[in-house]
Amino acid sequence: MDDPIIEIYAGIGSDAPFYALVESFYEGVEDDPALRSLYPDDLEPGKRHLAWFLIQRCGGPTHFSTERGHPKLRMRHLPFQIGIAESEAWVRHMLAAVDAVPEFGPYQSSLTRYFEESAAFLINKSEIPTV
C-alpha cells in the first residue's frame, strides 16, 4: 500500500514546520465555538502531543509513541462528542494551517485527503437530520 503521508517528514527535514502548523491550527481552534469547548483550558500539552503525532505519522521521530504509547486515535477521541460540525471545523482549521506553512505546500493534496479522512473517522456523535 502506498502511503504518501509517511514520506512528508523526509521531504521537510525538521520538526519546526510541524510545530508551526500546530500553532496555526490552534489559533483557529481558540476562537471557534464548535471546537473550543472540546479542548482543555490549557492548550499547550495538546499542542505538543499533536505536533509529536504529526511528526511521527509523517515519518519523523517517534516522540509520540515513546511518551504516550500507541496513538489509538479513535479511542483517544471517544470521550469527546464529535459530530459533523466539529469534524468540518477541525478540517477547516487544519487545512488553513497547512496553507499557512509553506513547507507543506508540496504535500497539500495528500494532507487534505488524510485530514479529511481522519476527521470523518473520528465522528462519534449521531445526528438526526431535522426536517
N, C-alpha and C positions, 0 to 999 in steps of 0.2 A: 504494500500500500504506500502510495506517495503522500508524504506529509510535509508540505512546504513550510509549515509553521516552525518545525524543528530546526530549520536552517537559517532562521532570521538572525539569531544571535551571532552566528559566524559572520554574516554579512555586515552587521552593525559593529561588532567587535568590542563592545563595552557595556557596562551596566548603566551609565549615565543617561542615555536616551530613554531607557525603561523607567527610570525614576522621574524624568521629565514628563513622560507620558502619564504616569500615575498622578503627578501633581496637577497636570492639566485636567485629567479626568475628575479628580476630587474637587477642583474648583467648580465644576458643573454640578456635582452632587451636593455641595454645600448649600446651594440656592434652589434646589429642585424639590418642591413639595412632595412629589411622587416618590422620591428616594431618600431624602434626608432622615426621615423617621426610622428607616431600616438600619441606619448606621449609628454607632455609639457616639456620645458627645465628643470623645477624644478620637479623632480620625488618624492620628499618627501611627499607631500599631497596624491598622488596616492598610495604610499606605505602604508600609514596609512589606507586609505579607503579600499584597497584590503585586508589588514590584518583584519580589522574590519568585512568586508563582509565575509571572510572565517571563521572567528571565529563564527560569527552568523550562517552562513549556516551549520556549523559543530556542532551546538547545544550549543554554548557558549553564553556569554553575547551579548545583542543586541545593542552594541555601534553604529553599522552602522545605523540601523533604527532610533535610538534615535537622532543621529546627522544629518542624511541625508535623512530620510524618507524611504519609501518602496524601495527596491533595484531596481526594474524596469530595470532589466539587459539589455534587448533588447533596450529599449528606451534610456538608458544612452549611449549606444554604436552606435546608429544610425548616429550621426554626423561623425563617422569615417568610411572610406572606408575599409571594412574588406572582403577580398577575401580568396580564398583557401590558398594562400601562407602565408598570415598573420595569418590565423587560425592555420595552421600547425606549423608555427614558435612559436606562443604563446603556443601551446600544448607542443612542444619540450622543451621549456624553463621551463614550469611549471612542467613537468614530471621529468626533470633533477633536479629541486628544491626539488621535493618530494624525489627523490633518495638521495639528499644531507642532508636531515634532518632525522636522524634515527628514531625519534618518529613516523614518518608517515609510516614506513616500514610495519606494520601490516595492513595498510589501503590502500596500494598501488593499488590493483586491483579496489577497489571501487572508489578511487580518479581518477585513469586513465579513467575509464568509465565516471565519472562525468565531468572531464575536457574536454575530447574529445567531449562529447555530448553538453556541454555548448559552446565550441568554434565553433562547427558546427552550432549551433542555432544562433550565432551572425554574421554569414556570411551575408553580405548585399550588396555585390558588384557582379553584374552579370558579368560573364566572358565567352566570346565566345571562344571556343577552336580553336586553329589555326590548319590548315591542312597542 
